[in-house]
Amino acid sequence: MTDRPAAAQGAFAALGAQVAVITDPANRRWLTGFTGSSGLVILRDGVAELITDGRYTIQAQAEVRPGVRVTTDSRRTAGGLGEHLAGHSGPVAVEADHLTVAQMADLERDLSLISWVTTRGVLANLRAVKDSDELAAIRQAFAVADGAFGELLPEVQPGARELDLALSLEGAIRRHEGCGLGFESIVVSGPRCALPHGQPSGRQLAVGDLVTIDWGATVVGYTSDCTRTLAVGQLQEPGRRIYQVVKAAMEAAIAAARPQTLGKDVHAAARAVIEAAGYGANFVHGTGHGLGLEIHEAPALGARSEDRLQVGMVVTFEPGIYIEGYGGVRIEQTGIITEGPVEILSGLPTELQIC
Amino acid sequence: MTDRPAAAQGAFAALGAQVAVITDPANRRWLTGFTGSSGLVILRDGVAELITDGRYTIQAQAEVRPGVRVTTDSRRTAGGLGEHLAGHSGPVAVEADHLTVAQMADLERDLSLISWVTTRGVLANLRAVKDSDELAAIRQAFAVADGAFGELLPEVQPGARELDLALSLEGAIRRHEGCGLGFESIVVSGPRCALPHGQPSGRQLAVGDLVTIDWGATVVGYTSDCTRTLAVGQLQEPGRRIYQVVKAAMEAAIAAARPQTLGKDVHAAARAVIEAAGYGANFVHGTGHGLGLEIHEAPALGARSEDRLQVGMVVTFEPGIYIEGYGGVRIEQTGIITEGPVEILSGLPTELQIC
């Protein structure tokens, strides 16, 4: 088991702080194992101390990783830090990309002897490269998600409501103890496929529709992320063509994703395929993102991303083409960056499936 | 329909800013009607301008309230504000309780001519008092939630798994188009009732168990919030007694909740009942909270809350007693503050139900 507090402490020490206060929920969970909604972590002397409130005392003691200390304090905000850092006068790191302006002002008022070191992305960068426990959880999440999709497929028929398909898919995931949903499932059909982030509606599937399903399962907090676009009955143009363009763009992105490659270059590989086919204006988002305890985390695979891929990162490849009034296609694979080709995590086919 | 941008503009103007940048998601939705996960709002000249990215262009145009302008900009962060406020040199309000330290630093770097006014709780305070559209949505959310609980009751039997009860309850909510879950349902039984925020597990109900169910439905984003603790077969002590203590505490809090009362005084009313019964140490959280677009919003009904109740606020009353190793009881009603008695929103009984 990786000593995450030690790794984190080293990263903050390199920025001049021997003590750090962690407030971001995903970072809190990564450091301590605690899954509750409230609490902060003080990191010092290589030890993580979780400060949470009375609603979570029992739960926190049961959940924390070895070596993590649990303290209960009913003041849930960063402003309650006063006595936990009383007497401390050196530099203390905070997470500038999570702490609010108000929380920072309260800390500066309450703990005026401390010199605050505002850091960005320190734990996000550590979390981007997954350890073996994390990869195992993500693999399990994909196994559950693939299985649930397999159970759903027979229900993808003319007349089925988007909403009921989403409920079936989610039920098949959640019946597994310890499994949750990584995010609100997207199930859109027909013209609603033009909504990259559409929510399932009461619309009924009809012959000739495209159906886009984007879903994720979690295992011990780690999420899968997968998208498939299916056809209900025979698919007409432009659906057939845009499906092939999106699939080729996704494959180009996967082929480009080697260690040391920049996120923007992976995106450019997908974008080039879609632009060459004349659909550049219909690809309205980035190509992918890292995932783990959060559905969107480092690295980014988008037009401006200078993030550099490393072995052990887990990233999505999910180009799409969206045509208002007609519909759209998105296909998404997720894989682990290795020294060789990307290791794809879903076992589901990416060829067009006719339901 | 309330002119929310005008009301907000007035509140920020009173703090010296004729322009405000809104980044909090619930505030963004309240001002504009937009339900997506990404975007910010510039408020000036009484008009709200929503800036979102390409994934949401179609959706945003369909969702926004009358008078709201939609602009697409692929830079999703507050750092992308530069050109939208270019040339502006007066004071601009930001939400200090949402904007991060990093976002603030980027704004100060990119827009050095602006004097930033850091505000706290401006829109949260406006949102705390609900208008008639909001109250209608909350009433519908309770109707859906009550109905789903009624469908669930026959399944609350020895042998049923917590997880399957949660899935049934949530399915009954989500089958209604446009309805979602306000939060992850809590279904805990037996000793797990000692976890105020426990997640449903694979544990099977047994005769003699208490079962605590805490769930919420949403209608157009507004959530209900309700908790009932049931008994599976005949209930022994101390369960019977703590049920009556918690119920009396809840009723005391409801009776105390009149306009102008402070949140801490409502909490004190509940706490006094539980302390008098000897369970003070087992009541480990506040008595309640406001709810609306968020499951926890202003006002707070806790030990240190100086929030003052006003007509039109919607608040929960949810004391609990938790005994590690045994279990616990929480009962929750939600009501609207009126000139007279609180108007309770759930039609479900609060007497102990034996399943």
Chai-1 contact restraints between the chains, C-beta under 6 A:
chainA,res_idxA,chainB,res_idxB,connection_type,confidence,min_distance_angstrom,max_distance_angstrom,comment,restraint_id
A,G54,B,V284,contact,1.0,0.0,6.0,A-B,restraint_1
A,R55,B,P196,contact,1.0,0.0,6.0,A-B,restraint_2
A,R55,B,H197,contact,1.0,0.0,6.0,A-B,restraint_3
A,R55,B,H285,contact,1.0,0.0,6.0,A-B,restraint_4
A,I58,B,L195,contact,1.0,0.0,6.0,A-B,restraint_5
A,I58,B,E324,contact,1.0,0.0,6.0,A-B,restraint_6
A,Q59,B,L195,contact,1.0,0.0,6.0,A-B,restraint_7
A,A96,B,V101,contact,1.0,0.0,6.0,A-B,restraint_8
A,A96,B,A102,contact,1.0,0.0,6.0,A-B,restraint_9
A,D97,B,T100,contact,1.0,0.0,6.0,A-B,restraint_10
A,D97,B,A102,contact,1.0,0.0,6.0,A-B,restraint_11
A,L99,B,V101,contact,1.0,0.0,6.0,A-B,restraint_12
A,T100,B,D97,contact,1.0,0.0,6.0,A-B,restraint_13
A,V101,B,A96,contact,1.0,0.0,6.0,A-B,restraint_14
A,V101,B,L99,contact,1.0,0.0,6.0,A-B,restraint_15
A,V101,B,M104,contact,1.0,0.0,6.0,A-B,restraint_16
A,V101,B,T118,contact,1.0,0.0,6.0,A-B,restraint_17
A,A102,B,A96,contact,1.0,0.0,6.0,A-B,restraint_18
A,A102,B,D97,contact,1.0,0.0,6.0,A-B,restraint_19
A,A102,B,R120,contact,1.0,0.0,6.0,A-B,restraint_20
A,M104,B,V101,contact,1.0,0.0,6.0,A-B,restraint_21
A,T118,B,V101,contact,1.0,0.0,6.0,A-B,restraint_22
A,R120,B,A102,contact,1.0,0.0,6.0,A-B,restraint_23
A,L167,B,G171,contact,1.0,0.0,6.0,A-B,restraint_24
A,L167,B,R174,contact,1.0,0.0,6.0,A-B,restraint_25
A,G171,B,L167,contact,1.0,0.0,6.0,A-B,restraint_26
A,R174,B,L167,contact,1.0,0.0,6.0,A-B,restraint_27
A,E177,B,G202,contact,1.0,0.0,6.0,A-B,restraint_28
A,L195,B,I58,contact,1.0,0.0,6.0,A-B,restraint_29
A,L195,B,Q59,contact,1.0,0.0,6.0,A-B,restraint_30
A,P196,B,R55,contact,1.0,0.0,6.0,A-B,restraint_31
A,H197,B,R55,contact,1.0,0.0,6.0,A-B,restraint_32
A,G202,B,E177,contact,1.0,0.0,6.0,A-B,restraint_33
A,V284,B,G54,contact,1.0,0.0,6.0,A-B,restraint_34
A,H285,B,R55,contact,1.0,0.0,6.0,A-B,restraint_35
A,E324,B,I58,contact,1.0,0.0,6.0,A-B,restraint_36
